Amino acid sequence: MPALLFLSSIRLGRRLAATGLIVGLVVTGLTGCAAGPDFQSPAAPQAARYTATSVADRTASAPTEFGAAQRLVEGLPIETQWWRGLGSYALDGLVNEALLASPTLANIRANLRQAQELLAAKAGSTHYPQLDLALGSQRQQMSPSSQGLSGDVRQFSLYNASVGAHYTLDLAGGNRRALEALAARVDYRRFELNAARLTLVGNMATAAITRARLAAQSDATTAILHAQDEQLRLAHERVRIGQASPDEALSLRTQAEQTRAGLPALRKQLQQTDHLLAVLAGRAPGTGGVPSFTLADFTLPVELPLVVPSELVRRRPDIQAAEALLRAANADYGVAVAKLYPQITLSADLGTQALTAGALFGGGSAVWGLVAQLTQPLFNPGLPAEKRAALAAFDAAAANYQSVVLESLRNVADTLRAVESDAQTLTALAVADSAAQASLQSIERQFRLGAASYLQLLIAQQQVQQIRIDMVAAQAQRLADSVALFQALGGGVVR
């Protein structure tokens, strides 16, 4: 008997679901697209280029490290692991570690799983009828006089078991729109994860380049300080023998102490960059193990990719995420519209009742019920307000999408200008460095011949190191510009 009861309830549920589907199709055909408009992807930007004036497809070059000319190649494919183009095996290893251990990515992955399960839950509760098993017992006392009969008061127990099926027809497409909204939010979380990966890798590459720059600038500053201390020692000696005034020594001491004061700041930035790299990799700062990056570890990419603005919106994950939110807002508007239309709910119950638990499945009485309920809102001022609120949310999502697109275009435009101008900066500094090196070599020859003083040699060495500080900054900036362009273009597309 329990098996027959269960099988009967399943057959009844299937009939209810089939009936609901047929009725839903018929009514939906009669009511049309009542749940709001279907989503249309926003039009791609019409701009043909990123900047008001054209950007040269080839940068300036310089006869120095990282001074090669870079070419902007339209349509050049971007590898998923684009950071390998920087040529640093240490950076590649650290990035791979970060992609696995980053708590930021773990958080977003969990949010993605949550969104996927919410979609699955909603789909399961709307696509299929709901079946429930109920078992119950109650103790009752009944007086025959309440029904106009004579007799003693009776007490008895009543046991029941039943299977119920419930199904709500999606007449106005509200459930379909709700599923669309949840699916769009799944896409949003997926694009958010891609954007977080891109940001993480970009930040790690930039931090590694920054560390290399700071280390080189710290070495050059130390060399300058050594030369200034030597100058100060010579000045004190000249003051002692009466060949210089104390003011000259005081001036040189001021310069040396200013240089010395800059070293702790450089070391602080270097250590803070190490801390940043450790945290980005998912480590505690105190554990160490961060590679000691130098500029020699990197290679400047000689070919840089370039995509047209209309393609950019299909590549950048932050734009794709904004479009997913726009699609979700459109579906939410459809849900609000659907609430204004009728809803039909079908339910059925099949079970048995008996006066004893033993007779429940043997000699009990079969009971069943079938209910179809139509609900049409007649007066509910809150529903139109919900519709207007959903429309406002859609307008806000559309404005957010436009803002993200414009900021993305600006990001690429700024980066292209940086690639162009920073190459010119390095070219000018390379000329200055060449002149300083030639001057130093000349003074060294004169010093060996006794035609130049040791003081002149120290000053020439300081000039070389000072230019080296600027050169290192310009070389590192060209590497950072390359990273920024890969990041601005959306990196390699992650499916």
Secondary structure, 3 states (H helix, E strand, C coil): CHHHHHHHHHHHHHHHHHHHHHHHHHHHHHHCCCCCCCCCCCCCCCCCCCCCCCCCCECCCCCCCCCCCCEEEECCCCCCCHHHHHCCHHHHHHHHHHHHHCHHHHHHHHHHHHHHHHHHHHHHHHHCCEEEEEEEEEEEEECHHHHCCCCCCEEEEEEEEEEEEEEEECCCCHHHHHHHHHHHHHHHHHHHHHHHHHHHHHHHHHHHHHHHHHHHHHHHHHHHHHHHHHHHHHHHHHHHCCCCCHHHHHHHHHHHHHHHHHHHHHHHHHHHHHHHHHHHCCCCHHHCCCCCCCHHHCCCCCEEEECCHHHHCCCCHHHHHHHHHHHHHHHHHHHHHHCCCCEEEEEEEEEEEECCCCCCCCCCEEEEEEEEEEECCCCCCHHHHHHHHHHHHHHHHHHHHHHHHHHHHHHHHHHHHHHHHHHHHHHHHHHHHHHHHHHHHHHHHHHHHCCCCHHHHHHHHHHHHHHHHHHHHHHHHHHHHHHHHHHHCCCCCCC
